[in-house]
C-alpha cells in the first residue's frame, strides 16, 4: 500500500513540476501562447521528475541530519528520597539521565556515566571503598567512589552534574544539562544531604 501511495505521489508531483517547468520555459522564450512540441514536453517532464526527486532527496537528507530529542537527558530529573543511597552504599543509577547518584560524607554527587577518555559508558563494579569502583570497559580507565581517576588513559575524573535538594520532601533534582568538568575531587562539589 505504501509503495502505491508513493508512486501516485511521485506521479502527481512530477506532473505538477513538469507543468511549472514548462510554463517557466515558455515564459523565458516569450511565447506563452505556443504549445510545446513533443520534444519540449518530454524534456520538461524529465526535468520536473528529476527536480522533484532531488528536492525530496534533499529534504530526506536534511531530516536525517536533524538532531532528535533523545528523551530525558539534558533536562532536570527528580530522584525520589527512597532512591537516594546511604553514605558509602552502592550508587543509584538513572539510565534515562545517564548518571550515578553517589553519597559520601560530604553529600551527594551525580556522576555522568560518560568516560572522559573517549565517551564509553562507565559501569559500576564496586565495592564503594575500592579504588576501581567504576571501570571503563573500553580502555580500562578506573575511578573511585566519587569519580576520581585511579588508573587508565582518562585525562581527568568523571564529570558531575548539578544536584539540588528539596528540603521538605527529601527528593533531589539532577540537572543533566549542567555538566561540570574537574581535575580532582573537592568537598564543595557534593551537595549536602542531611535527610
Secondary structure, 3 states (H helix, E strand, C coil): CHHHHHHHHHHHHHHHHHHHHHHHHHHHHCCCCCCCCHHHHHHHHHHHHHHHHHHHHHHHHHHHHCCCCCCCCCCEEEECHHHCCCCCCCCEEECCCCEEEEEECCEEEEEECECCCCCCEEEECCCCCCCCCEEECCCCCEECCCCCEEECCCCCCCCEEEEEECCCCCCEEEEEEEEECCCCCCHHHCECCCC
